[in-house]
Amino acid sequence: MNNAIRSILSLSIPAMAVALCMPVLAVAAAPIGRVAIMNAHSNLCLSPAGGGRDKNGEIVQFTCDQDPARFWSFTVVEGDICDEPAMDEAMAGCDVVVHFAAESHVDRSIDDPGPFLRTNIMGTETLLRLARKHNVNRFHHISTDEVFGALPLDGGRFDEETAYAPRSPYAASKAASDHLVRAYGETYGIPFSITNCSNNYGPYHLPEKAIPLFVTNALDGKTLPLYGDGRSVRDYLYVTDHCRAIDLVVPAGKEGSTYCVGGGAERDGVQLAHTILDALDLPHDRIEFVADRPGHDRRYAIDATRIGEELGWAPSVSFEEGIAATIAWYQAHEDWWRPIKDQTGIITWGGDEKGSGR
């Protein structure tokens, strides 16, 4: 991060907090030279120097059982982003706000949109109002490609000029939050930037989302549930690549700009399931096709040309590398995911404990 940034407020939802539907935040202590950033959409992963790789080119994953003070100086504070007094206190003295906190599971938004409207819309407005009060130098908002709607299987990609066309309560709530950020920028002059990312994956990803659900089900000897015909396509982005993009946009991205961040790794559900089963040397008959969810978007894909040309960003972790590292992480960290999976249940829009997340 730019050394001119003295203190940064990074808001996220660590995995255990998601199970409690409690958005929480991390506040970095000043002065700092580089900030710990928790990634969007329910992964908890720190963005290491070197773009997510060590000097030998190996993927680096800092874990919660490591002492974060070895790498950065920050304080974790639990609280609700709709709690204005708590957010007011947390934001005091911060130069930059990085807003990751969101309810993000589409199935849950179909089952009950209320928490999504509260957190994603009212929570964002609370933060914006306080950012105005504290005269922050940059309000960076993390959003999703789902605000743009759905693409056909035979072509096209989302970019910064794509019109908004959300098709689920989750996507609509995130679209509203994007519009609020821009409105506060235009009306009150808050310096802002927005990134719209594709599907993140990696360590500490809640096991209700497709990749960790498939991996943990496979490890448990269960089937891998696929909606409909299993041919809906997502563009997968490894978590440290996303963190690295944000690390570029916050200090160097143009004020008032949007950047689309994608992994360039489109896979449909069947391909994804086969990749995971093959990596674990399991047969493909472990796949179970289940009833499709309402309004299921057929395809997402990101054109990341702008962030590449302006800031020099490109994915550094291939899908093959990322999925292998992710599977290995879940194999080694059952003590983390098992209690979460047992406590929360994995729901679909109808309340059934099946389905493949986003």
C-alpha positions as CSV (number, residue, x, y, z in Angstrom):
1,M,0.0,0.0,0.0
2,N,1.0,3.6,-0.4
3,N,3.0,4.7,2.6
4,A,1.0,8.0,2.6
5,I,-2.0,6.0,3.8
6,R,-1.7,6.1,7.6
7,S,-4.7,4.1,8.6
8,I,-7.3,2.0,6.8
9,L,-10.6,0.5,7.8
10,S,-11.2,-2.9,6.1
11,L,-14.7,-4.3,6.5
12,S,-15.4,-8.0,5.9
13,I,-17.3,-11.0,7.1
14,P,-15.0,-13.7,8.5
15,A,-16.5,-17.2,8.1
16,M,-17.6,-17.8,11.7
17,A,-19.4,-14.5,11.7
18,V,-21.2,-15.3,8.5
19,A,-22.8,-18.2,10.2
20,L,-24.2,-15.8,12.8
21,C,-25.2,-13.2,10.0
22,M,-22.9,-10.7,11.8
23,P,-20.9,-8.4,9.5
24,V,-17.6,-7.5,11.3
25,L,-14.7,-5.3,10.6
26,A,-11.0,-5.0,10.9
27,V,-9.3,-1.8,11.7
28,A,-5.7,-1.3,10.9
29,A,-3.5,0.6,13.4
30,A,-1.5,3.6,12.2
31,P,1.1,4.1,11.0
32,I,1.3,1.2,8.5
33,G,3.1,0.6,5.3
34,R,0.9,-2.3,4.1
35,V,-2.5,-3.3,5.2
36,A,-4.0,-6.7,6.0
37,I,-7.0,-7.1,3.6
38,M,-9.7,-9.7,4.1
39,N,-11.2,-10.9,0.8
40,A,-14.7,-10.4,-0.3
41,H,-17.6,-12.9,-0.2
42,S,-16.7,-14.9,2.9
43,N,-13.1,-15.9,2.4
44,L,-10.7,-14.8,5.1
45,C,-7.3,-14.6,3.5
46,L,-4.5,-12.0,3.9
47,S,-2.9,-10.5,0.8
48,P,0.8,-11.2,1.1
49,A,3.6,-9.2,-0.5
50,G,4.6,-10.6,-3.9
51,G,1.1,-11.0,-5.2
52,G,0.3,-14.2,-3.4
53,R,3.5,-16.1,-4.1
54,D,6.8,-16.5,-2.3
55,K,10.3,-15.9,-3.8
56,N,10.2,-19.4,-5.3
57,G,6.9,-18.8,-7.0
58,E,4.8,-20.9,-4.7
59,I,1.3,-19.8,-3.6
60,V,1.4,-18.2,-0.2
61,Q,-1.6,-18.6,2.2
62,F,-1.4,-16.9,5.6
63,T,-3.7,-18.6,8.1
64,C,-5.7,-17.6,11.1
65,D,-3.4,-19.6,13.4
66,Q,-0.4,-17.5,12.4
67,D,0.4,-14.3,14.2
68,P,-0.8,-11.5,11.9
69,A,1.5,-9.0,13.7
70,R,4.4,-10.7,12.0
71,F,3.1,-9.2,8.7
72,W,1.0,-6.2,9.5
73,S,-0.3,-4.1,12.4
74,F,-4.1,-4.3,12.8
75,T,-6.9,-4.7,15.3
76,V,-10.0,-6.8,14.8
77,V,-13.2,-5.4,16.1
78,E,-16.6,-7.2,15.9
79,G,-19.7,-5.2,15.1
80,D,-22.7,-4.8,12.9
81,I,-22.1,-2.4,9.9
82,C,-25.6,-1.1,10.5
83,D,-24.6,-0.1,14.0
84,E,-23.8,3.6,13.4
85,P,-22.1,4.4,16.8
86,A,-19.9,1.4,16.5
87,M,-18.9,2.2,12.9
88,D,-18.4,5.8,13.9
89,E,-15.9,4.9,16.5
90,A,-14.1,2.4,14.2
91,M,-13.8,4.8,11.3
92,A,-12.4,7.7,13.4
93,G,-8.9,8.6,12.2
94,C,-9.0,6.3,9.1
95,D,-7.9,7.6,5.7
96,V,-9.4,4.8,3.6
97,V,-12.4,2.5,3.9
98,V,-12.4,-0.8,2.1
99,H,-15.9,-2.2,2.2
100,F,-16.0,-6.0,1.7
101,A,-18.9,-6.7,4.1
102,A,-21.9,-8.4,2.4
103,E,-24.4,-11.1,2.7
104,S,-23.5,-13.0,-0.5
105,H,-25.2,-16.4,-0.8
106,V,-27.8,-16.3,-3.5
107,D,-29.8,-19.3,-2.2
108,R,-30.1,-17.6,1.2
109,S,-31.3,-14.4,-0.5
110,I,-34.0,-16.3,-2.3
111,D,-35.1,-18.0,1.0
112,D,-35.1,-14.6,2.9
113,P,-34.1,-11.4,1.2
114,G,-34.4,-9.3,4.4
115,P,-30.9,-9.7,5.8
116,F,-29.4,-8.9,2.3
117,L,-31.4,-5.6,2.1
118,R,-30.4,-4.7,5.6
119,T,-26.6,-5.4,5.4
120,N,-25.9,-4.7,1.7
121,I,-28.0,-1.6,1.3
122,M,-28.5,0.0,4.8
123,G,-25.1,-1.1,6.0
124,T,-23.4,0.4,3.0
125,E,-25.4,3.7,3.4
126,T,-24.3,3.8,7.1
127,L,-20.7,3.5,6.1
128,L,-21.0,6.1,3.4
129,R,-22.6,8.6,5.8
130,L,-19.8,8.1,8.2
131,A,-17.1,8.3,5.5
132,R,-18.5,11.7,4.7
133,K,-18.4,12.7,8.3
134,H,-14.8,11.6,8.7
135,N,-13.6,13.0,5.4
136,V,-12.0,9.8,4.3
137,N,-9.6,10.0,1.3
138,R,-11.0,6.9,-0.4
139,F,-14.1,4.7,0.0
140,H,-13.4,1.5,-1.9
141,H,-16.5,-0.7,-2.5
142,I,-16.2,-4.4,-3.3
143,S,-19.0,-5.6,-5.6
144,T,-19.9,-8.5,-7.8
145,D,-20.3,-9.4,-11.5
146,E,-23.9,-10.6,-10.6
147,V,-25.2,-7.0,-10.7
148,F,-24.9,-7.2,-14.5
149,G,-27.3,-10.1,-14.9
150,A,-26.6,-13.2,-17.0
151,L,-24.7,-13.9,-20.2
152,P,-25.5,-16.5,-22.9
153,L,-23.4,-19.5,-23.1
154,D,-22.1,-18.7,-26.6
155,G,-20.3,-15.4,-25.9
156,G,-19.9,-12.0,-24.4
157,R,-18.3,-10.7,-21.2
158,F,-19.1,-8.1,-18.6
159,D,-17.1,-4.9,-18.5
160,E,-17.3,-1.5,-16.8
161,E,-19.9,-0.2,-19.3
162,T,-22.3,-3.2,-19.0
163,A,-25.8,-2.1,-17.9
164,Y,-27.0,-3.3,-14.6
165,A,-29.6,-6.1,-14.7
166,P,-29.6,-8.0,-11.4
167,R,-31.8,-11.2,-11.3
168,S,-31.7,-12.3,-7.7
169,P,-32.4,-10.5,-4.4
170,Y,-28.7,-10.8,-3.6
171,A,-27.6,-9.2,-6.9
172,A,-30.3,-6.5,-6.6
173,S,-29.0,-5.6,-3.1
174,K,-25.4,-5.3,-4.4
175,A,-26.6,-3.3,-7.4
176,A,-28.3,-0.9,-4.9
177,S,-25.1,-0.6,-2.9
178,D,-23.1,0.2,-6.0
179,H,-25.6,3.0,-6.9
180,L,-25.4,4.4,-3.4
181,V,-21.6,4.6,-3.5
182,R,-21.8,6.5,-6.8
183,A,-24.6,8.7,-5.6
184,Y,-22.6,9.7,-2.5
185,G,-19.7,10.4,-4.8
186,E,-21.7,12.6,-7.1
187,T,-23.8,14.3,-4.4
188,Y,-21.4,14.7,-1.5
189,G,-18.0,14.4,-3.2
190,I,-16.8,11.3,-1.4
191,P,-13.7,10.0,-3.2
192,F,-14.7,6.4,-4.2
193,S,-13.7,3.5,-6.4
194,I,-15.6,0.2,-7.1
195,T,-14.4,-3.3,-8.1
196,N,-16.8,-5.9,-9.5
197,C,-15.3,-9.3,-9.1
198,S,-16.1,-12.8,-10.4
199,N,-16.4,-15.8,-8.2
200,N,-13.7,-15.9,-5.6
201,Y,-12.4,-19.2,-4.2
202,G,-9.5,-20.3,-1.9
203,P,-8.9,-21.1,1.8
204,Y,-11.4,-20.2,4.5
205,H,-14.3,-20.2,2.0
206,L,-17.6,-21.0,3.6
207,P,-18.7,-24.6,2.7
208,E,-22.1,-23.4,1.5
209,K,-20.4,-22.1,-1.7
210,A,-19.8,-24.4,-4.7
211,I,-16.1,-25.2,-4.5
212,P,-15.8,-25.8,-0.8
213,L,-19.2,-27.6,-0.7
214,F,-18.0,-29.9,-3.5
215,V,-14.6,-30.5,-1.8
216,T,-16.0,-31.2,1.6
217,N,-18.8,-33.4,0.3
218,A,-16.3,-35.4,-1.6
219,L,-14.1,-35.8,1.4
220,D,-17.1,-36.9,3.4
221,G,-18.1,-39.5,0.8
222,K,-21.2,-37.6,-0.2
223,T,-22.5,-36.6,-3.6
224,L,-21.8,-33.3,-5.3
225,P,-25.1,-31.5,-6.0
226,L,-25.5,-29.7,-9.3
227,Y,-28.4,-27.5,-10.2
228,G,-30.3,-28.3,-13.4
229,D,-28.1,-29.6,-16.1
230,G,-25.0,-28.5,-14.4
231,R,-23.9,-26.3,-17.3
232,S,-24.2,-22.9,-15.8
233,V,-20.8,-21.1,-16.2
234,R,-18.8,-19.1,-13.6
235,D,-15.5,-17.2,-13.9
236,Y,-13.3,-18.3,-11.0
237,L,-10.8,-15.9,-9.4
238,Y,-8.3,-17.1,-6.7
239,V,-8.5,-15.0,-3.5
240,T,-5.0,-13.7,-3.5
241,D,-5.3,-12.4,-7.0
242,H,-8.4,-10.5,-6.0
243,C,-6.6,-9.1,-2.9
244,R,-3.8,-8.0,-5.2
245,A,-6.2,-6.2,-7.5
246,I,-7.7,-4.3,-4.6
247,D,-4.2,-3.5,-3.3
248,L,-3.6,-1.7,-6.7
249,V,-6.9,0.0,-7.0
250,V,-7.0,1.6,-3.5
251,P,-3.9,3.7,-3.8
252,A,-3.6,4.1,-7.6
253,G,-7.0,3.6,-9.2
254,K,-8.8,6.6,-10.7
255,E,-11.2,8.3,-8.3
256,G,-14.8,7.6,-9.3
257,S,-13.8,4.6,-11.4
258,T,-15.0,1.1,-11.6
259,Y,-12.7,-1.9,-12.3
260,C,-13.9,-5.4,-13.3
261,V,-11.7,-8.1,-11.8
262,G,-12.0,-11.6,-13.2
263,G,-9.9,-14.8,-13.1
264,G,-10.3,-15.6,-16.8
265,A,-11.1,-19.2,-15.7
266,E,-14.6,-20.0,-17.0
267,R,-15.9,-23.5,-15.9
268,D,-19.4,-24.9,-15.9
269,G,-20.6,-26.9,-12.9
270,V,-19.9,-30.3,-14.5
271,Q,-16.4,-29.3,-15.4
272,L,-15.8,-28.0,-11.8
273,A,-17.1,-31.2,-10.2
274,H,-15.1,-33.4,-12.5
275,T,-11.9,-31.4,-11.7
276,I,-12.4,-31.8,-7.9
277,L,-13.3,-35.5,-8.2
278,D,-10.4,-36.2,-10.5
279,A,-8.0,-34.5,-8.0
280,L,-9.3,-36.7,-5.2
281,D,-9.3,-39.8,-7.4
282,L,-13.0,-40.3,-7.1
283,P,-15.5,-41.4,-9.7
284,H,-17.7,-39.0,-11.6
285,D,-20.8,-40.8,-10.5
286,R,-20.6,-38.9,-7.3
287,I,-22.4,-36.0,-9.1
288,E,-26.1,-35.6,-8.2
289,F,-28.3,-33.4,-10.4
290,V,-30.9,-31.5,-8.4
291,A,-33.8,-29.2,-9.2
292,D,-32.6,-25.8,-10.6
293,R,-33.2,-22.7,-8.5
294,P,-35.4,-19.9,-9.6
295,G,-33.8,-17.3,-11.9
296,H,-30.5,-19.2,-12.1
297,D,-28.1,-17.1,-14.1
298,R,-26.6,-19.1,-17.0
299,R,-23.2,-17.6,-17.3
300,Y,-20.9,-14.9,-15.8
301,A,-17.6,-13.8,-17.4
302,I,-15.4,-10.7,-16.8
303,D,-13.4,-8.6,-19.2
304,A,-10.6,-7.3,-17.0
305,T,-8.9,-5.2,-19.7
306,R,-9.2,-1.8,-17.9
307,I,-7.5,-2.9,-14.7
308,G,-4.8,-4.6,-16.8
309,E,-4.1,-1.5,-18.9
310,E,-4.3,1.1,-16.2
311,L,-2.8,-0.7,-13.2
312,G,-0.9,-3.6,-14.7
313,W,-3.0,-6.3,-13.0
314,A,-3.5,-9.8,-14.3
315,P,-4.3,-13.1,-12.6
316,S,-1.2,-14.8,-11.3
317,V,-2.7,-18.1,-10.1
318,S,-4.1,-20.4,-12.7
319,F,-7.3,-22.3,-12.0
320,E,-5.3,-25.6,-12.0
321,E,-2.9,-24.2,-9.3
322,G,-5.6,-22.5,-7.3
323,I,-8.0,-25.5,-7.2
324,A,-5.1,-27.8,-6.2
325,A,-4.1,-25.5,-3.4
326,T,-7.7,-25.1,-2.3
327,I,-8.4,-28.8,-2.1
328,A,-5.1,-29.4,-0.2
329,W,-6.1,-26.7,2.3
330,Y,-9.5,-28.3,3.0
331,Q,-7.9,-31.7,3.4
332,A,-5.6,-30.2,6.0
333,H,-8.1,-28.0,7.8
334,E,-11.1,-30.1,8.7
335,D,-10.9,-28.6,12.2
336,W,-11.9,-25.3,10.6
337,W,-14.7,-26.3,8.2
338,R,-16.3,-29.2,10.0
339,P,-17.9,-27.2,12.8
340,I,-19.1,-24.5,10.4
341,K,-20.7,-27.1,8.1
342,D,-22.3,-29.0,11.0
343,Q,-23.6,-25.8,12.7
344,T,-25.0,-23.9,9.7
345,G,-26.4,-26.4,7.3
346,I,-26.2,-25.8,3.5
347,I,-29.5,-24.5,2.2
348,T,-31.0,-23.9,-1.2
349,W,-33.8,-21.5,-2.0
350,G,-36.4,-24.1,-0.8
351,G,-34.7,-24.9,2.5
352,D,-33.3,-28.2,1.2
353,E,-29.7,-29.0,2.3
354,K,-28.4,-29.4,-1.2
355,G,-27.4,-27.1,-4.0
356,S,-24.2,-25.6,-5.2
357,G,-24.1,-22.0,-3.9
358,R,-23.5,-19.1,-6.1
